[in-house]
Amino acid sequence: MDVGCGCGRLARALAGHLSSEGRYEGFDAARAAIGWCRRNLETRLPNFRFAFIDVRSGHRNPKSSVPASAFRFPFDDHIFDLAIVSSVFTHMLPDEIERYVAEISRVLKARGACFMSMFLFDREAETAVAAGSTIFDFRYPMGPCLVFDRERPDEGVAAREDWFRGLLEQNGFQIDLVQYGNWRTSVPIGYRRTTS
């Protein structure tokens, strides 16, 4: 299951690895991206399916009446071996993240696995933001998360690491690996100085 599959980037990468006995299910709130995937990928990959979900999502589907915090994934319980959530939680608010984590847990098999990407906000991130030495300026608290744009909070969301880890554990996930990105140590180009 590819949550927020967009234009099928991961589907194309998985196409050569998924046997004819397996299946791929991708969904997204971006209607145009799903239409492209159906026309260009689904027609060539018989065990790949792409679904538009009418859920409210920032600039992707802002007029939907269904909030992400109330959305139920369109799948039965315990049917997936793997779920991938790439660059989705980085655009969701806390109640939406909570709902999606619970839904991922519901649809995964007992020994299923999940790959998730998320900006984790810890002491190192706090120090970097305070010093202005990070590419993302997560300054505005929003519950257990922080955002860099108060007017459009879903443009970029970081979760406090202890909260996000606790959320995963409450939903039955065992964390095997955390790979920290370099966003906390990357200096924005606009802030670089040169000495003469």
Buried (B, 14 or more C-beta within 10 A) or exposed (E): BBBBBBBBBBBBEBBEEBEEEEBBBBBBBBEEBBEBBBEBBBEEBEBBBBBBBEBBBBEBBEEBEBBBBEBEBEBEEEBBEBBBBBEBBBBBBBEBBBBBBBBBBBBBEEEBBBEBBBBBBBEBBBEBBEEEBBBBBBEEEBEBBBBBBEEEBBBBBBBBBEBBBEBBEEBEBEEEEEEEEEBBEEBEEEEEEEEE
